[in-house]
Amino acid sequence: MIDYDFSTLNDKEFENLSIELISIDKNKRFERFKAGKDGGIDGRYYHDDGTQEIIQCKHYLKTGFSGLIASLKKINDKGINEIEKVKNLDPLKYIFVTSVALSAENKKTIKALFDPYIKNDNDIYGQEDLNVILVNNPDIEKRYYKLWLSSSVVLDRLLNNAIESRSEFLLEDIKEKAKYYVVTDNHNKAMQKLEESHIIIIAGEPGIGKTTLAEHMVLRYVEQDFKLYNIENSINEAESIYKRDEKQIFYFDDFLGANYLNAIEDKKDSHIVKFMDRIKKDKTKRLILTSRTNIFNQGLVLSDTFKSKNIENEEFIIKIESLKDIDKAMILYNHIWHSDLDVKFIDEIYIDKRYKKIINHKNFNPRLIVFITDIQKIQKEKIEAKDYWSYIAEKLDNPQDIWRNTFDKQSDEFVRVIVMLTVFNNNKIEENKLRVAYNRHSAHKFTIFIHKISNIVFQVDQVE
């Protein structure tokens, strides 16, 4: 028996799922409406005589039943609550749906609030009721990709299929973050490419979402009974556990690593290409690789093996401009919805539609959205609600805190120097000028090094 708690869905996703399930259960096609103020109507069915049946969905998982009831009685800015909204609509029937688990007594309480519009308890759907409908409609379950990630039954299946302990940990971690995920065109195109060639290399700048995309592609195959093997050190790990005629998916994050020169010198590029050839010919295997764009490009330039095998043909590059505005909006919305931000903070984002400034900002990046909605960081810096928008605007315009670790720890000295020289030249520089500037920098650094050595030698001579 499946046991979804719907925690990975935001309110709009839960609403769409609920209306689809109720339409099946009632054998009627209820209309759905675009996002916005619904006036108490999420779904509607019109009878020939003009009367209507109304569906209202409440996704109040965090607050439980007490919070649900409180929200129904809460007076809005127009001076009415949900109960009075229903009276004003005067429907023939009112159908109430919630993600909260409901007891028989809970249903009686809800029915009494909306008397006489809720005709009987069968018009009240709680968490258990929705799960019962889903059991009999597996096609819906498959369509709602994020839904099955919240199922303990599915998670158990995932963990059993992942033999390596780090793969188990990875699956648990992906599940925990799944509620923030947005299925974009990038996801669909990448899945199509992987299905066709059995291999994909996802290259992109730090924080762009390449690892998140790769992880959720992994989950789609694990759900299809592929065994996951999370490769960390070298492709030799994958070769040692390769089993003929067994469904396996190999995931190698940052497969070239920061020390890509060592990888090429040690002929790891040759090992990777040979393994890729093996995967292409095996319908039961999939291989997902990720790499930072600058490292992958350097690998293509320096590796004769990569050149001869046209490895770039397997590449799927994620670029921030490939995200549509609606994708950016959903990424932002999901992080706000699933955050622990107080409503006063969230309201600051909606004032004068400020969220559009975030979506359209030149520095928009999934990692930045994670940063500005992180309640722990906000509390650590002692940001108050009235200052929250200023905090967001500052991080958007000057996101140095987000990229400090990437610059200091994940980039080698060569990359750091190139970035600094480019920035100091107003963010653009011709290749020949960059080459001259880099050579001067290297020469200057070498001069300083010789000077320091000379001082040390001089001090030793003086002691002697």
C-alpha positions as CSV (number, residue, x, y, z in Angstrom):
1,M,0.0,0.0,0.0
2,I,1.5,3.4,-1.0
3,D,1.6,6.0,1.6
4,Y,2.2,9.5,0.1
5,D,2.3,12.5,2.4
6,F,2.4,14.9,-0.6
7,S,5.2,16.9,1.1
8,T,7.3,17.2,-2.1
9,L,4.5,19.0,-3.9
10,N,3.8,22.7,-3.6
11,D,0.3,24.0,-3.2
12,K,-0.4,24.4,-7.0
13,E,1.0,20.9,-7.8
14,F,-1.2,19.4,-5.0
15,E,-4.2,21.3,-6.3
16,N,-3.7,19.9,-9.9
17,L,-3.3,16.4,-8.6
18,S,-6.3,16.6,-6.3
19,I,-8.7,17.8,-9.0
20,E,-7.5,15.1,-11.3
21,L,-8.1,12.4,-8.7
22,I,-11.5,13.8,-7.7
23,S,-12.6,14.0,-11.3
24,I,-11.8,10.3,-11.6
25,D,-13.5,9.4,-8.3
26,K,-16.6,11.4,-9.1
27,N,-16.6,10.4,-12.8
28,K,-16.9,14.1,-13.7
29,R,-14.5,16.5,-15.4
30,F,-13.9,19.3,-13.0
31,E,-12.5,22.5,-14.5
32,R,-9.2,23.8,-13.3
33,F,-8.1,27.4,-13.1
34,K,-4.8,29.3,-13.5
35,A,-2.8,30.3,-10.5
36,G,-4.1,33.4,-8.6
37,K,-6.8,34.3,-6.2
38,D,-9.4,31.6,-6.6
39,G,-12.3,33.1,-4.6
40,G,-12.8,29.8,-2.9
41,I,-12.8,27.8,-6.2
42,D,-10.0,25.4,-7.3
43,G,-12.2,23.1,-9.4
44,R,-15.7,23.4,-10.7
45,Y,-18.3,21.3,-12.4
46,Y,-21.4,22.9,-14.0
47,H,-24.7,21.2,-14.3
48,D,-27.1,21.8,-17.1
49,D,-29.4,23.8,-14.8
50,G,-26.7,26.2,-13.9
51,T,-25.9,24.8,-10.5
52,Q,-22.3,24.0,-9.7
53,E,-20.2,21.7,-7.7
54,I,-17.0,23.3,-6.3
55,I,-13.7,21.7,-5.2
56,Q,-11.4,23.5,-2.7
57,C,-7.9,22.2,-2.0
58,K,-5.9,23.0,1.2
59,H,-2.3,21.9,1.4
60,Y,-1.7,22.3,5.1
61,L,0.8,19.5,5.8
62,K,3.1,21.6,8.0
63,T,0.5,22.8,10.4
64,G,-1.7,19.7,10.7
65,F,-5.4,19.6,11.4
66,S,-5.4,22.4,14.0
67,G,-3.7,24.7,11.5
68,L,-6.1,23.7,8.8
69,I,-9.1,24.6,10.8
70,A,-7.5,27.9,11.9
71,S,-6.9,28.8,8.3
72,L,-10.5,28.1,7.3
73,K,-11.7,30.5,10.0
74,K,-9.1,33.2,9.4
75,I,-10.5,36.5,8.2
76,N,-8.8,37.8,5.0
77,D,-8.2,41.3,3.8
78,K,-11.7,41.5,2.5
79,G,-13.2,40.7,5.9
80,I,-14.4,37.2,5.2
81,N,-13.1,33.7,5.8
82,E,-13.3,30.4,3.7
83,I,-16.7,29.5,5.3
84,E,-18.3,32.8,4.2
85,K,-16.8,32.5,0.8
86,V,-18.7,29.2,0.3
87,K,-21.9,30.8,1.5
88,N,-21.5,33.6,-1.0
89,L,-20.9,31.1,-3.8
90,D,-23.9,29.0,-2.7
91,P,-22.9,25.8,-4.6
92,L,-25.0,22.7,-5.1
93,K,-22.2,20.8,-3.5
94,Y,-18.9,21.6,-1.9
95,I,-16.0,19.1,-2.1
96,F,-13.1,19.6,0.3
97,V,-9.7,18.2,-0.3
98,T,-6.6,18.4,2.0
99,S,-3.2,16.8,2.3
100,V,-3.7,16.5,6.1
101,A,-4.5,13.0,7.4
102,L,-8.1,13.1,8.7
103,S,-10.0,10.9,11.3
104,A,-13.7,10.4,11.2
105,E,-14.1,13.1,13.9
106,N,-12.0,15.5,11.8
107,K,-14.3,15.0,8.9
108,K,-17.4,15.7,11.1
109,T,-15.8,18.9,12.2
110,I,-15.1,20.1,8.6
111,K,-18.6,19.0,7.5
112,A,-20.2,21.0,10.3
113,L,-18.2,24.1,9.3
114,F,-19.5,24.0,5.7
115,D,-23.1,22.8,6.4
116,P,-25.2,22.4,4.3
117,Y,-22.9,22.6,1.3
118,I,-20.9,19.4,2.2
119,K,-23.5,16.8,1.8
120,N,-21.7,13.9,3.4
121,D,-18.3,12.7,4.6
122,N,-17.6,11.2,1.2
123,D,-17.2,14.8,-0.1
124,I,-14.2,15.3,2.2
125,Y,-10.9,13.9,1.0
126,G,-7.9,13.6,3.3
127,Q,-4.5,12.2,2.8
128,E,-5.6,8.5,3.1
129,D,-8.5,9.0,0.7
130,L,-6.2,10.4,-2.0
131,N,-3.8,7.5,-1.6
132,V,-6.6,5.0,-2.1
133,I,-7.5,6.6,-5.5
134,L,-3.9,6.7,-6.5
135,V,-3.5,2.9,-5.8
136,N,-6.1,2.3,-8.5
137,N,-4.6,4.9,-10.9
138,P,-0.9,4.2,-11.4
139,D,-0.8,6.2,-14.6
140,I,-1.4,9.4,-12.5
141,E,1.3,8.3,-10.1
142,K,3.8,8.1,-12.9
143,R,2.9,11.5,-14.4
144,Y,3.5,13.3,-11.1
145,Y,7.3,12.7,-11.0
146,K,7.9,14.4,-7.6
147,L,5.0,12.5,-6.0
148,W,6.6,9.1,-5.6
149,L,9.7,10.6,-4.0
150,S,7.7,11.1,-0.8
151,S,6.6,7.5,-0.5
152,S,8.3,5.4,2.1
153,V,7.5,2.3,0.1
154,V,9.3,3.7,-3.0
155,L,12.2,4.9,-0.9
156,D,12.7,1.4,0.5
157,R,12.8,0.1,-3.1
158,L,15.4,2.7,-4.0
159,L,17.6,1.9,-1.1
160,N,17.4,-1.9,-1.7
161,N,18.5,-1.3,-5.3
162,A,21.5,0.8,-4.2
163,I,24.2,-1.6,-3.0
164,E,27.0,0.8,-2.2
165,S,26.5,2.7,1.1
166,R,27.3,6.1,-0.6
167,S,24.7,5.4,-3.2
168,E,22.2,4.8,-0.5
169,F,23.2,8.1,1.1
170,L,22.9,9.9,-2.2
171,L,19.4,8.6,-2.8
172,E,18.3,9.7,0.7
173,D,19.8,13.1,0.0
174,I,18.2,13.5,-3.4
175,K,14.8,12.6,-1.9
176,E,15.2,15.2,0.8
177,K,15.9,17.9,-1.8
178,A,13.3,16.7,-4.4
179,K,10.6,19.1,-3.1
180,Y,12.7,22.0,-4.5
181,Y,13.1,20.4,-8.0
182,V,11.5,21.8,-11.1
183,V,11.2,19.7,-14.2
184,T,12.3,22.0,-17.0
185,D,13.0,21.6,-20.8
186,N,16.6,20.8,-19.8
187,H,15.4,17.8,-17.9
188,N,13.3,16.5,-20.7
189,K,15.9,17.0,-23.4
190,A,18.6,15.5,-21.2
191,M,16.4,12.4,-20.6
192,Q,15.8,12.0,-24.3
193,K,19.5,12.2,-25.1
194,L,20.4,9.7,-22.3
195,E,17.8,7.3,-23.5
196,E,19.0,7.5,-27.1
197,S,22.8,7.2,-26.5
198,H,22.8,5.6,-23.0
199,I,25.4,8.3,-22.1
200,I,25.3,12.0,-21.2
201,I,27.9,14.5,-20.1
202,I,26.3,17.5,-18.3
203,A,28.6,20.5,-18.3
204,G,27.9,23.8,-16.8
205,E,29.1,26.6,-14.6
206,P,29.2,26.1,-10.8
207,G,25.7,26.5,-9.2
208,I,23.9,26.2,-12.5
209,G,22.0,23.1,-11.5
210,K,24.0,20.4,-13.4
211,T,24.3,18.1,-10.3
212,T,20.7,18.5,-9.4
213,L,19.6,17.6,-12.9
214,A,21.9,14.6,-13.0
215,E,20.6,13.4,-9.6
216,H,17.0,13.5,-10.7
217,M,17.7,11.8,-13.9
218,V,19.3,9.1,-11.8
219,L,16.1,8.7,-9.8
220,R,14.0,8.2,-12.9
221,Y,16.0,5.2,-13.8
222,V,16.2,3.9,-10.2
223,E,12.4,4.0,-10.2
224,Q,12.6,1.7,-13.3
225,D,14.6,-0.8,-11.3
226,F,18.1,0.2,-12.4
227,K,20.7,-0.2,-9.7
228,L,22.6,2.9,-8.9
229,Y,26.3,3.1,-8.6
230,N,27.7,6.4,-7.4
231,I,31.3,6.6,-8.7
232,E,33.6,8.8,-6.8
233,N,37.3,8.1,-7.6
234,S,37.7,6.6,-11.1
235,I,35.9,4.8,-13.8
236,N,37.6,1.6,-12.6
237,E,35.0,1.4,-9.9
238,A,32.3,1.2,-12.5
239,E,34.2,-1.4,-14.5
240,S,34.6,-3.6,-11.4
241,I,30.9,-3.8,-10.7
242,Y,29.7,-4.0,-14.3
243,K,27.3,-6.9,-14.7
244,R,26.1,-8.2,-18.0
245,D,22.3,-8.2,-18.6
246,E,21.7,-6.4,-15.3
247,K,20.0,-2.9,-15.3
248,Q,22.7,-0.5,-14.0
249,I,23.1,3.2,-14.0
250,F,26.5,4.8,-13.2
251,Y,26.7,8.3,-11.9
252,F,30.1,10.1,-11.9
253,D,29.9,13.7,-10.6
254,D,32.7,16.0,-11.6
255,F,34.4,13.1,-13.5
256,L,37.5,15.1,-14.5
257,G,37.9,16.9,-11.2
258,A,40.0,19.9,-10.5
259,N,43.1,18.0,-11.2
260,Y,42.1,17.3,-14.8
261,L,45.8,17.4,-16.0
262,N,46.6,14.5,-13.7
263,A,43.6,12.6,-15.0
264,I,44.8,13.0,-18.6
265,E,48.4,12.2,-17.7
266,D,47.3,9.0,-15.9
267,K,45.3,8.0,-19.1
268,K,42.0,8.1,-17.2
269,D,40.6,9.8,-20.3
270,S,41.3,6.6,-22.2
271,H,39.6,4.5,-19.5
272,I,36.5,6.7,-19.6
273,V,36.2,6.5,-23.4
274,K,36.5,2.8,-23.5
275,F,33.9,2.5,-20.8
276,M,31.6,4.8,-22.8
277,D,32.0,2.6,-25.8
278,R,30.9,-0.4,-23.7
279,I,27.9,1.4,-22.3
280,K,26.7,2.5,-25.8
281,K,26.3,-1.1,-26.9
282,D,24.5,-2.3,-23.7
283,K,20.7,-1.5,-23.6
284,T,20.7,-2.3,-19.9
285,K,23.2,0.4,-18.9
286,R,23.2,4.2,-18.5
287,L,26.1,6.5,-17.7
288,I,25.7,10.1,-16.4
289,L,28.8,12.3,-16.1
290,T,29.0,16.0,-14.9
291,S,31.8,18.5,-15.2
292,R,32.4,22.2,-14.8
293,T,32.5,23.9,-18.2
294,N,36.0,25.3,-18.0
295,I,37.5,21.9,-16.9
296,F,35.6,20.0,-19.6
297,N,36.7,22.4,-22.3
298,Q,40.3,22.1,-21.1
299,G,39.9,18.3,-21.2
300,L,38.8,18.5,-24.8
301,V,41.7,20.7,-25.7
302,L,44.4,18.6,-24.0
303,S,43.2,15.1,-24.5
304,D,43.9,13.5,-27.8
305,T,41.7,10.6,-26.8
306,F,38.7,12.9,-26.3
307,K,39.4,14.5,-29.6
308,S,39.7,11.3,-31.6
309,K,36.5,9.9,-30.1
310,N,34.5,13.1,-30.5
311,I,33.5,12.9,-26.8
312,E,31.8,16.3,-27.1
313,N,29.0,14.6,-29.1
314,E,27.7,13.2,-25.8
315,E,27.7,16.6,-24.2
316,F,24.6,18.3,-22.9
317,I,25.5,21.8,-21.7
318,I,23.3,23.6,-19.2
319,K,23.4,27.3,-19.7
320,I,21.4,29.7,-17.5
321,E,19.9,31.4,-20.5
322,S,18.3,28.1,-21.4
323,L,16.1,28.4,-18.4
324,K,12.7,30.0,-19.3
325,D,11.2,32.6,-17.1
326,I,8.5,30.1,-16.0
327,D,11.3,27.7,-15.0
328,K,13.0,30.4,-12.9
329,A,9.7,31.4,-11.4
330,M,9.0,27.8,-10.4
331,I,12.4,27.3,-8.9
332,L,11.9,30.5,-6.8
333,Y,8.4,29.5,-5.9
334,N,9.3,26.0,-4.7
335,H,12.1,27.3,-2.6
336,I,9.8,29.8,-1.0
337,W,7.0,27.3,-0.5
338,H,9.2,24.7,1.1
339,S,11.3,27.1,3.1
340,D,10.8,27.8,6.9
341,L,10.5,31.5,6.2
342,D,8.0,33.3,8.3
343,V,5.1,34.7,6.3
344,K,6.3,38.3,7.0
345,F,9.5,37.5,5.2
346,I,7.7,35.9,2.2
347,D,5.3,38.9,2.0
348,E,8.4,41.1,1.3
349,I,9.0,39.2,-1.9
350,Y,5.5,39.6,-3.1
351,I,5.2,43.4,-2.4
352,D,4.9,45.2,-5.8
353,K,5.7,41.8,-7.5
354,R,9.4,42.0,-6.4
355,Y,9.8,38.4,-7.3
356,K,10.0,39.5,-11.0
357,K,13.2,41.4,-10.2
358,I,14.7,38.1,-8.9
359,I,13.6,36.1,-11.9
360,N,14.8,38.7,-14.4
361,H,18.1,39.5,-12.6
362,K,21.3,38.9,-14.6
363,N,22.7,36.9,-11.6
364,F,19.8,34.6,-11.2
365,N,21.1,31.2,-10.4
366,P,19.5,28.1,-8.6
367,R,22.3,28.2,-6.0
368,L,21.7,31.8,-5.3
369,I,18.0,31.1,-4.7
370,V,18.9,28.4,-2.2
371,F,21.1,31.0,-0.4
372,I,18.5,33.8,-0.1
373,T,15.8,31.4,1.2
374,D,18.0,29.7,3.7
375,I,16.4,30.5,7.1
376,Q,19.6,29.5,9.0
377,K,21.7,32.0,7.1
378,I,19.1,34.7,7.6
379,Q,18.9,34.1,11.3
380,K,22.7,34.0,11.6
381,E,23.0,37.4,10.1
382,K,20.0,38.6,12.3
383,I,18.0,39.8,9.3
384,E,14.5,41.2,10.2
385,A,11.5,41.0,7.9
386,K,11.6,44.7,7.1
387,D,15.2,44.3,5.9
388,Y,14.8,41.0,4.0
389,W,14.3,42.6,0.6
390,S,17.4,44.7,1.0
391,Y,19.2,41.5,1.9
392,I,18.0,39.8,-1.2
393,A,18.8,42.7,-3.5
394,E,22.4,42.9,-2.0
395,K,23.0,39.2,-2.6
396,L,21.7,39.5,-6.2
397,D,23.8,42.4,-7.0
398,N,26.9,41.2,-5.2
399,P,26.8,37.4,-4.8
400,Q,30.3,37.0,-3.5
401,D,29.2,34.9,-0.5
402,I,27.6,32.4,-2.8
403,W,30.7,31.9,-4.9
404,R,33.5,32.3,-2.4
405,N,34.0,28.6,-1.8
406,T,33.8,27.8,-5.5
407,F,36.5,30.4,-6.3
408,D,38.8,29.7,-3.3
409,K,38.4,25.9,-3.0
410,Q,37.0,24.4,-6.2
411,S,39.1,26.4,-8.7
412,D,42.8,25.9,-9.3
413,E,45.3,28.9,-9.3
414,F,45.3,29.1,-13.1
415,V,41.5,29.6,-13.2
416,R,41.6,32.1,-10.3
417,V,44.2,34.2,-12.1
418,I,42.3,34.2,-15.4
419,V,39.1,35.3,-13.6
420,M,40.9,38.1,-11.8
421,L,42.6,39.4,-14.9
422,T,39.4,39.3,-16.8
423,V,37.4,41.1,-14.0
424,F,40.1,43.7,-13.7
425,N,39.8,44.4,-17.4
426,N,36.1,45.2,-17.0
427,N,34.9,41.6,-17.4
428,K,36.1,41.2,-21.0
429,I,39.6,40.8,-22.5
430,E,41.0,39.8,-25.9
431,E,42.8,36.5,-25.9
432,N,46.2,37.9,-26.9
433,K,46.1,40.5,-24.2
434,L,45.0,37.9,-21.6
435,R,48.0,35.8,-22.6
436,V,50.4,38.7,-22.2
437,A,48.8,39.7,-18.8
438,Y,49.0,36.1,-17.5
439,N,52.7,35.7,-18.5
440,R,53.5,39.0,-16.8
441,H,51.7,37.8,-13.7
442,S,53.6,34.5,-13.7
443,A,56.9,36.3,-14.2
444,H,56.2,38.7,-11.4
445,K,55.2,35.8,-9.1
446,F,58.4,34.0,-10.0
447,T,60.5,37.1,-9.2
448,I,58.9,37.4,-5.8
449,F,59.6,33.7,-5.2
450,I,63.3,34.1,-6.1
451,H,63.5,37.2,-3.9
452,K,62.1,35.3,-0.9
453,I,64.5,32.4,-1.5
454,S,67.5,34.8,-1.7
455,N,66.5,36.4,1.6
456,I,66.3,33.0,3.3
457,V,69.7,32.0,1.9
458,F,71.2,35.3,3.1
459,Q,69.8,34.8,6.6
460,V,71.3,31.3,6.8
461,D,74.7,32.7,5.7
462,Q,74.5,35.3,8.4
463,V,73.8,32.7,11.0
464,E,76.7,30.6,9.9
